[in-house]
Amino acid sequence: MKKRHFAVLAACMALTGCSQPAQTNAPAETTTAAAPAETTKAAETPEETTAAETSAETPASGGTYTPGTYEGEADGFGGSIKVSAEVDAEKILSVTVLSHSETDGIGSKAIESLPGAIVEAQSTEVEAVSGATLSSTGIKNAVQKALNAASGNEEANAALDERPATLFDEGWSVKPEYGIVKGNYFKESQIFRQGHTGTLEVVTSDEGELLMVEFNETGRPNYYTRLYQDQGKRLSEYNFTMGERKGVAFIQGVLAAEQQMIANQSLTDEIDCVSGASNSVQQSMIPMAAVIAEKLEGGSTQKYYSIAEDLGGGLSGKLDIVVENGKIIDCRYDEIFADSPEEIEDESLKPFYRTSKYYSIYYEEPSRIGFNVQMDALNDKVVETQDLFDLTDLPAIEDTGDYKTSGFTLRNTAWDNYLALAEKLHEEMAADGVLD
């Protein structure tokens, strides 16, 4: 069974994820949590009793808080979360979320449940809502700020303003598993949410074991960021753009979902959390997984062969081939950069860590023709000729022309890497008798 390398295997329970702008709500009327029955008191609005109107003195001897209603504000997943907390001398009487910008159906679950949990526990040390940790942390920090004000300890709020560690800070791995993977191949593609395209590939053994589950998404043609229009997200810089803005990268949520399916050996078991790509996973990956699950019992006419090897210098080569009825119907070659700049020897290539040559938006191919263009041409030729080794007329297979000549290219060193892997994979396929 193929074991996947994840830096984020434990991430699934850790983060609210969303690849769409968050919803803005102000649910003060619906998120007020009262204290237990014996101490229940209707929450006053901030206009009726505010922190400014509450005594600035420290709590009286023996008391925890100076009675009143206090406000606090902290960052959640989608933006600032503002709360009020009403206290008497000893107890938290109520917690109300005054405004937030958390994602509807995900972060909003924390908005709905945590105020009551905090009142019941009489503490902000309550368990985060699964799949909404950043939202949960924002609520707890905002409430704690209000309580710090109530107890005369506002100096402690400075620490709560520091940016918390996020899943994005922990990183992720894109390093492929070295060696050969082969099995029955299933693939589904789906256009969803304003034109994004999701693609799910699944590989199983003859015994039905899930060997590979891999999801990718291509940005819609009219994506609001032009750079990512019609671009695959899995191995591109999109993950850094999203991660720095949201605290979690698209691929981190996807990897977490894939890992659960492999660990559960099921495409249909409930996913506890799909952080970082919640909309993509819920609206595209999971529905396609259900479709593939129905097809597993009937088997597949397509066979998948893949080989990955260390090319040295912080680069891995990966070749994927799909065969049907003795014919190659797909041939994809890519070179993937290491997970950290330190692992990459060439200084000019260090910025491309955790991306691949095919999917990187910024990678500059020295052979002077786009790496993706070259590999697309390879696929077309192999499918047409059924010959993995004939590179005739493909781009950048030799040095040509001079700088002033429009056709000037250098030979792409990737061709030699590809041929070496193609030879090994061809031997495997020939031994299995899957080629005509």
C-alpha positions in Angstrom: 0.0 0.0 0.0 1.3 3.4 -0.8 2.1 5.4 2.3 1.8 9.1 1.8 4.2 11.7 3.3 2.2 14.3 5.1 3.4 17.1 7.4 -0.3 17.7 8.1 -1.7 14.3 9.1 -2.9 15.6 12.4 -4.2 18.8 10.9 -7.6 17.6 10.1 -8.9 18.5 13.5 -7.0 21.7 13.6 -8.3 24.4 11.3 -11.3 26.1 9.9 -10.7 26.1 6.1 -12.4 27.9 3.3 -11.4 28.8 -0.2 -14.2 31.3 -0.6 -14.7 34.7 1.0 -16.3 34.4 4.4 -19.9 35.4 5.2 -20.4 38.5 7.4 -23.0 38.3 10.2 -23.9 40.1 13.3 -25.8 37.5 15.3 -25.9 39.3 18.7 -29.5 38.1 19.3 -28.8 34.5 18.5 -25.5 33.8 20.2 -26.1 35.0 23.7 -25.4 32.3 26.3 -26.9 32.6 29.7 -25.4 31.3 32.9 -26.9 28.2 34.6 -30.5 28.5 35.8 -29.7 29.5 39.4 -27.7 32.5 38.3 -29.4 33.3 34.9 -29.7 36.9 34.2 -30.8 38.5 31.0 -27.8 40.0 29.1 -27.9 43.7 28.9 -27.0 45.4 25.6 -23.6 47.3 25.4 -25.6 50.5 25.3 -27.2 49.8 28.7 -24.1 48.7 30.5 -20.7 49.2 29.0 -17.1 48.7 30.2 -16.8 52.5 30.2 -19.6 52.8 32.6 -18.3 50.0 34.9 -16.2 50.9 37.8 -12.5 50.9 36.9 -11.5 49.7 40.3 -10.1 46.3 40.8 -12.5 43.6 42.1 -13.3 43.8 45.7 -11.6 41.5 48.1 -12.8 38.0 47.5 -14.4 38.8 44.2 -13.2 37.7 40.8 -14.7 40.5 38.6 -16.1 44.0 38.9 -19.7 43.5 37.9 -20.7 44.8 34.5 -20.6 44.1 30.8 -17.3 44.2 29.0 -16.3 43.9 25.4 -13.4 42.2 23.7 -12.2 41.8 20.2 -9.8 39.3 18.5 -8.9 37.8 15.1 -10.8 34.7 14.0 -10.5 32.9 10.7 -12.4 35.4 8.5 -11.6 38.6 10.4 -12.3 40.3 13.7 -14.7 38.8 16.2 -16.2 41.1 18.7 -17.9 39.9 21.9 -19.4 41.1 25.1 -19.3 39.3 28.4 -21.5 40.1 31.4 -20.2 39.2 34.8 -21.1 39.6 38.5 -18.5 39.5 41.2 -18.0 35.8 40.8 -19.5 34.5 37.6 -19.7 34.9 33.9 -23.4 35.5 33.4 -23.5 35.7 29.6 -21.4 35.9 26.5 -22.7 37.5 23.3 -21.0 37.6 19.9 -21.6 41.1 18.6 -20.1 40.8 15.2 -18.0 38.4 13.1 -17.0 37.4 9.6 -16.6 33.7 10.0 -17.6 31.2 7.3 -21.3 30.2 7.3 -21.6 26.5 8.3 -18.0 26.1 9.4 -16.7 28.9 11.6 -20.3 29.9 12.4 -20.6 26.6 14.3 -18.1 28.0 16.8 -20.0 31.2 17.0 -23.2 29.3 17.9 -21.8 26.9 20.4 -18.8 28.4 22.2 -20.5 31.3 24.1 -22.7 28.7 25.9 -19.7 26.4 26.5 -17.7 29.3 28.1 -20.6 30.2 30.4 -21.1 26.6 31.4 -17.4 26.1 32.1 -17.0 29.5 33.6 -13.8 29.6 31.7 -12.4 30.2 28.2 -10.5 27.0 28.5 -13.0 25.0 26.5 -12.5 22.6 23.6 -12.4 24.2 20.2 -15.1 23.2 17.7 -13.8 20.5 15.3 -12.9 22.0 12.0 -13.1 25.6 13.3 -10.1 26.1 15.5 -9.2 29.6 14.3 -12.7 30.7 14.8 -12.8 29.1 18.2 -9.5 30.7 19.2 -10.8 34.1 18.1 -13.9 33.7 20.2 -12.0 32.5 23.3 -9.4 35.3 23.0 -12.1 37.9 22.6 -14.0 36.7 25.6 -10.8 36.4 27.6 -10.0 40.1 26.8 -13.4 41.1 28.2 -12.8 39.0 31.3 -9.3 40.5 31.8 -10.9 43.9 31.7 -13.5 42.8 34.2 -10.8 41.5 36.5 -8.5 44.5 36.2 -5.9 42.6 34.3 -5.9 44.2 30.9 -2.1 44.0 30.7 -2.6 40.3 29.9 -4.4 41.2 26.7 -1.2 42.1 24.8 -0.3 38.4 24.6 -3.7 37.6 23.1 -3.0 40.1 20.3 0.0 38.1 19.1 -0.7 36.2 15.9 -1.3 32.6 16.9 0.5 29.8 15.1 -1.4 28.4 12.3 -1.4 25.2 10.3 0.2 27.1 7.5 3.2 27.8 9.8 3.7 24.1 10.3 4.1 23.5 6.5 3.2 20.5 4.4 4.9 17.9 2.2 4.6 17.5 -1.5 7.4 15.0 -1.8 6.2 12.0 -3.8 6.6 8.4 -2.5 9.6 7.0 -4.3 9.1 3.7 -6.1 6.4 2.3 -8.3 2.7 2.4 -7.7 0.3 0.4 -9.9 -3.4 -0.5 -9.7 -6.8 0.0 -11.0 -7.5 3.6 -12.0 -10.6 5.7 -11.4 -11.1 9.4 -12.3 -13.8 11.9 -12.0 -13.9 15.6 -13.0 -16.6 18.1 -12.0 -17.2 21.8 -12.6 -18.5 23.4 -9.4 -18.9 26.8 -7.6 -18.8 29.5 -10.3 -16.6 27.4 -12.7 -13.8 25.8 -10.7 -12.9 22.3 -11.9 -12.2 19.6 -9.4 -10.5 16.3 -10.4 -10.3 13.3 -8.2 -8.0 10.3 -9.0 -8.3 7.0 -7.1 -6.0 3.9 -7.5 -6.9 0.6 -5.9 -5.2 -2.8 -5.8 -6.9 -5.9 -7.2 -7.9 -6.7 -3.7 -9.7 -3.4 -3.4 -7.2 -1.6 -1.1 -7.1 2.2 -1.6 -3.5 2.9 -2.8 -3.9 6.5 -3.8 -6.5 9.3 -3.4 -5.5 12.6 -5.1 -7.6 15.7 -5.6 -6.7 18.8 -7.5 -8.6 21.9 -8.4 -8.2 24.3 -11.3 -9.3 27.9 -10.8 -12.2 29.1 -12.8 -11.5 31.0 -16.0 -12.8 34.3 -14.5 -11.1 33.8 -11.1 -10.8 37.2 -9.3 -7.0 36.7 -9.1 -5.9 36.7 -12.7 -2.7 34.8 -11.9 -4.7 31.7 -10.9 -7.2 31.7 -13.7 -7.3 28.2 -15.2 -4.4 27.2 -13.0 -4.1 24.0 -11.0 -3.7 24.7 -7.3 -2.2 21.6 -5.7 1.4 22.2 -6.6 1.4 25.9 -7.4 2.1 29.1 -5.5 -1.6 29.5 -4.8 -1.0 27.6 -1.5 1.3 30.3 -0.2 -1.0 33.1 -1.3 -3.9 31.4 0.4 -1.9 30.3 3.4 -0.5 33.7 4.2 -4.0 35.3 4.0 -6.1 32.5 5.6 -3.6 30.7 7.9 -4.0 27.4 6.0 -3.1 26.4 2.5 -5.5 24.7 0.0 -3.2 21.6 -0.2 -3.1 21.2 3.6 -6.9 20.7 3.7 -6.8 18.4 0.7 -4.0 16.3 2.0 -5.8 15.9 5.4 -9.0 14.7 3.6 -7.0 12.3 1.4 -5.2 10.9 4.4 -8.4 10.2 6.2 -9.8 8.3 3.2 -6.6 6.2 2.9 -6.5 5.6 6.7 -10.2 4.6 6.8 -9.9 2.6 3.5 -13.1 4.3 2.5 -14.2 7.0 0.1 -17.5 7.6 1.9 -16.8 7.6 5.6 -17.5 11.0 7.2 -14.7 13.5 7.1 -14.2 15.0 10.5 -12.7 18.2 9.1 -11.5 19.4 5.8 -9.4 22.4 6.8 -8.0 24.7 4.2 -10.2 23.6 1.4 -13.6 23.1 2.9 -15.7 24.3 0.0 -13.6 22.4 -2.5 -13.6 19.2 -0.5 -17.3 19.3 0.5 -18.7 20.5 -2.8 -16.4 18.7 -5.2 -14.1 16.0 -3.7 -16.6 14.3 -1.5 -19.3 14.1 -4.2 -16.9 12.7 -6.7 -15.5 10.2 -4.1 -19.1 8.9 -3.7 -19.4 8.4 -7.5 -16.1 6.5 -7.6 -17.1 4.4 -4.6 -20.1 3.1 -6.5 -17.8 2.1 -9.4 -15.2 0.3 -7.3 -17.1 -3.0 -7.1 -17.5 -3.1 -10.9 -13.7 -2.6 -11.4 -12.0 -0.5 -14.0 -10.8 -1.0 -17.5 -8.0 1.4 -16.9 -4.6 0.7 -15.2 -2.4 3.2 -13.5 1.4 3.1 -13.4 3.5 5.6 -11.6 7.1 5.9 -10.7 8.9 8.6 -8.6 12.6 9.0 -7.9 15.0 11.4 -6.3 16.8 13.4 -9.0 19.2 15.0 -6.6 19.7 18.6 -5.7 16.3 18.8 -4.0 14.3 17.7 -7.0 12.0 14.6 -7.5 10.9 13.2 -10.9 7.4 11.6 -11.2 5.9 9.9 -14.2 2.2 8.8 -14.3 0.8 6.6 -17.1 -2.7 5.4 -17.6 -3.4 2.4 -19.9 -6.7 1.2 -21.2 -7.3 -1.8 -23.5 -3.6 -2.1 -24.2 -3.2 1.6 -25.1 -1.6 4.5 -23.3 -4.3 7.1 -22.8 -2.4 9.5 -20.5 1.3 10.2 -19.9 2.2 12.9 -17.4 5.7 13.9 -16.3 6.6 16.5 -13.7 9.5 17.5 -11.5 8.7 18.5 -7.9 10.8 20.7 -5.7 11.7 19.8 -2.2 9.7 20.8 0.9 12.1 23.4 2.1 14.6 25.8 0.4 17.4 24.3 2.4 17.0 21.0 0.6 17.4 22.7 -2.8 21.0 23.1 -4.0 20.5 25.6 -6.8 20.1 29.1 -5.3 17.9 30.2 -8.2 15.4 27.3 -7.6 15.1 27.7 -3.8 12.0 30.0 -4.1 10.1 27.2 -5.8 10.0 24.8 -2.8 6.7 22.9 -2.4 5.7 23.5 -6.0 6.4 21.7 -9.2 7.8 22.8 -12.6 4.5 22.0 -14.3 2.3 23.8 -11.9 4.5 26.7 -10.7 3.3 30.1 -11.9 6.7 31.7 -11.6 9.2 29.0 -12.5 11.4 30.0 -15.4 12.3 27.0 -17.6 16.0 27.5 -18.8 15.2 25.7 -22.1 13.1 28.8 -22.9 9.8 27.0 -23.5 7.3 26.6 -20.7 7.8 23.3 -18.9 4.0 22.7 -18.9 3.9 23.3 -22.7 6.7 20.7 -23.2 5.0 18.1 -21.1 1.6 18.6 -22.7 3.3 18.0 -26.0 4.8 14.8 -24.7 1.5 13.5 -23.6 -0.1 14.3 -27.0 2.7 12.5 -28.8 2.8 9.4 -26.6 -1.0 9.0 -26.9 -0.8 9.4 -30.6 2.3 7.2 -31.3 2.1 4.8 -28.3 5.9 5.3 -28.1 7.3 6.5 -24.8 10.8 7.0 -26.1 10.3 8.9 -29.4 10.9 12.6 -28.6 11.2 13.7 -32.2 9.8 17.1 -32.9 9.0 17.8 -29.2 10.0 21.2 -27.8 13.5 21.9 -26.4 14.9 18.5 -27.2 18.1 20.1 -28.5 19.9 23.4 -28.6 18.7 25.4 -31.6 19.3 28.8 -33.2 20.7 31.8 -31.4 19.4 34.5 -29.1 18.0 36.7 -31.8 16.2 33.8 -33.5 12.6 33.3 -32.3 13.1 29.5 -32.2 16.1 29.6 -29.8 16.0 26.8 -27.2 18.3 24.8 -25.0 17.8 21.1 -24.4 15.7 20.5 -21.4 17.5 18.3 -18.9 14.1 17.0 -17.9 14.0 14.9 -21.0 16.8 12.7 -19.8 15.2 12.3 -16.4 11.9 11.4 -18.1 13.4 8.8 -20.4 15.1 7.1 -17.4 11.8 6.7 -15.6 9.9 5.8 -18.7 12.3 2.9 -19.3 11.7 1.5 -15.8 7.9 1.9 -16.0 7.8 0.4 -19.5 9.5 -2.7 -18.2 6.9 -3.0 -15.4 4.0 -2.6 -17.8 5.5 -5.0 -20.3 6.0 -7.6 -17.5 2.3 -7.2 -16.6 1.3 -7.5 -20.2 -0.9 -4.4 -20.2 0.5 -3.0 -23.5 -0.3 -4.2 -27.0 
